[in-house]
C-alpha cells in the first residue's frame, strides 16, 4: 500500500529481523528510513529528502 501527500509518497513495512518499521520512498526504493513507530520512520524519511 502506498501512502502519501503532495510532497512525499511512501510505503510502510516491518523489518522483522530488526523489529523496526521501514518507511520506503515510493519514487526511490533506495531511500529507506527506520523507526520504532511508523510515525518515527516517516518523519525520518521526510528529513532525508
C-alpha positions in Angstrom: 0.0 0.0 0.0 1.3 3.4 -0.9 0.6 6.4 1.4 1.5 9.9 0.7 0.9 13.6 0.5 1.8 16.2 -2.1 5.4 16.2 -1.2 6.3 12.5 -0.5 4.8 9.1 -1.5 6.0 6.2 0.7 5.3 2.6 1.7 5.5 1.2 5.2 6.8 -2.2 6.1 8.0 -4.0 9.2 11.6 -5.4 9.3 11.1 -8.4 11.5 14.8 -9.1 11.8 15.4 -5.6 13.4 11.9 -5.2 14.8 11.7 -1.7 13.3 9.2 -0.1 10.9 10.5 1.0 7.5 9.3 3.9 5.5 10.3 3.5 1.9 10.2 6.3 -0.7 7.9 5.2 -3.5 9.9 7.1 -6.1 13.4 5.9 -4.9 13.4 2.4 -3.3 17.0 3.0 -2.0 15.7 5.8 0.3 14.6 3.9 3.4 14.2 5.2 7.0 13.7 3.1 10.1 11.9 3.8 13.3 10.4 2.2 16.4 7.0 3.5 15.3 5.5 4.2 11.9 5.4 7.9 12.7 9.1 8.0 13.6 10.1 6.2 10.4 8.0 8.5 8.3 9.5 11.6 10.0 13.0 10.4 9.4 12.2 9.7 5.7 10.8 13.2 5.3 14.0 14.6 6.8 16.2 12.6 4.4 14.7 14.2 1.2 
